[in-house]
């Protein structure tokens, strides 16, 4: 599986920074690893700002490589000074989200209008230590690894330091290796609610079919199959 984390690096729910109810926590490493591998390769790099400045957040694609995340960004990006000041960063990936109306969640015997709405979503947060890559050969290798993921058919020019088109573009970018220190995974799909309510909500999501409703319904049903009735 991608993005392995050694046992001494795994994080309990109580230690996380992202609030996670016990019933929403990842069931095992394979759950979040499979979710990431299933096309969730775009996220937000979150970097502590310079003293007195706000944090810097950069949306970007990424590729997993063992226990690292590989990224490249434009050289003028303001994130570099912040990373050089503090290389401890968070990379957040979220998806399969939908708004759930309160009328869908009312308990039996409760007026539908008294139901409380919520959001469903999956989120994986990687706490990492960033290393900047400026060596041209190392940047070229990083791009090869990214292209192997995003264009696996190989329908692109060779990425070589001394050949066009990439060779002349390499000075305009910097690479990032993010060494994963810990992983926090959350799958918020009303996992603590009765099975009947959860399956009904999944049916309604599929019927509504807006935005990410259908993949959200799939996550809902997958968690129903694995958890069934939640038991502390």
Order of alpha helices (4+ residues) and beta strands (2+ residues): alpha-beta-beta-beta-beta-alpha-beta-beta-alpha-alpha-beta-alpha-alpha
